[in-house]
Amino acid sequence: MAGIWDYSGAGDFMSDGGGGRAEAQQAVRRARHAASQARSAAANRAYRESMILQMFAQPVRDCAYRCVGRPVYLLRAGRQAPLAELGLAQLRESGFEICVVTVDQAGGVAGDLRTVPMPARSFDVVYCALLLDRIAHVELVLDRFVAALRPGGLLLLRIRDRDCAVGLLDRVLPRWARRMLWARLMPGRPGPAPAIYEKAASDRGIQAYTQLRGLIIVQRETAKTVPGGPDRLARVVRRTCRLIGRLSGGRLTDAHDEVLYVIRKPEDRFARVV
């Protein structure tokens, strides 16, 4: 009959439309959340890189000014240690001569940091980044670094803290799991390196070592490098680290995973330094 409409399916039609709108809104919220996490991760990386540059570059610049009239001799331990953190390009542009010698546990100049020649009191700066957690005999290697420093020289350390949630995961996960995580979370970077993590390769271990050797910690900072992106695997890692921190009562902290130090060797020749 003309003019008579059948509304029997209208309820279903409107329900479907409401469900579609709800799903669309949820998708938009998820996309916004992912974008927010990605921006936050990028901001954290930028802040960390800026902090590291400020922390290491300024002492190296001060050291260069003290060495006016002669080259600045710098020992880099480990080929993964990024020299860009030290601001050397800017120093060279300002006319300073920087001589860099690289030693490495896995190759290059040396195959073993316990035996590679390091002339005593020959370097103004020793820079060791992301190395101590993957080698054995950490205290012996540190002794050799300190012996290679001139009095008043700087030891710049960047370590993965053994006493943190990420350090525990790195130690206990099987090799295949470490390889999988590294490939997903650190794409393009060589690794993963062996997870040795001697007790000396920790925040408490480094502080105890400096006290024993009469060294001076000029500056200490912490950094959190666990991936902060929206990737599902990254979220699982972050949640696992938070759980480890809570279950350990804070002993294995989730607040940081790296610790950075600017350490000075005293100029007093009677100080207790190797």
SULBEL-V452381 format. One record per backbone hydrogen bond with DSSP energy under -1.0 kcal/mol. CO is the residue of the C=O (numbers start at 0). NH is the residue of the N-H. If there is no record, write none. Layout:
# SULBEL-V452381
co = <CO	CO>
nh = <NH	NH>
This chain:
# SULBEL-V452381
co = <0	6	8	9	10	11	12	13	14	15	16	17	18	19	20	21	22	23	24	25	26	27	28	29	30	31	32	33	34	35	36	37	38	39	40	41	42	43	44	45	46	47	48	49	50	51	52	53	55	56	57	58	59	60	61	62	64	66	71	72	72	73	74	75	77	81	82	83	86	87	88	89	90	91	96	98	100	102	106	111	111	122	123	124	125	126	127	130	132	132	136	137	138	139	140	141	142	143	146	147	147	149	152	153	154	155	156	157	158	161	162	163	164	165	166	167	168	173	174	175	176	177	178	179	180	181	185	193	197	199	200	201	202	203	204	205	206	207	208	209	215	218	220	222	222	230	231	232	233	234	235	236	237	238	239	240	241	242	243	244	245	247	252	256	257	258	259	260	261	261	262	263	264	267	270>
nh = <3	9	12	13	14	15	16	17	18	19	20	21	22	23	24	25	26	27	28	29	30	31	32	33	34	35	36	37	38	39	40	41	42	43	44	45	46	47	48	49	50	51	52	53	54	55	56	57	59	60	61	62	63	64	65	66	67	69	98	123	124	100	126	102	80	84	85	86	90	91	92	93	95	94	71	73	75	77	109	114	115	149	153	74	155	76	157	133	195	196	140	141	142	143	144	145	146	147	120	121	122	152	264	125	262	127	260	129	258	163	252	167	168	169	170	171	172	177	178	179	180	181	182	183	184	185	188	195	200	201	161	205	206	207	208	209	210	211	212	214	263	261	259	256	257	234	235	236	237	238	239	240	241	242	243	244	245	246	247	249	248	250	164	160	222	158	220	156	217	218	154	215	151	270	272>
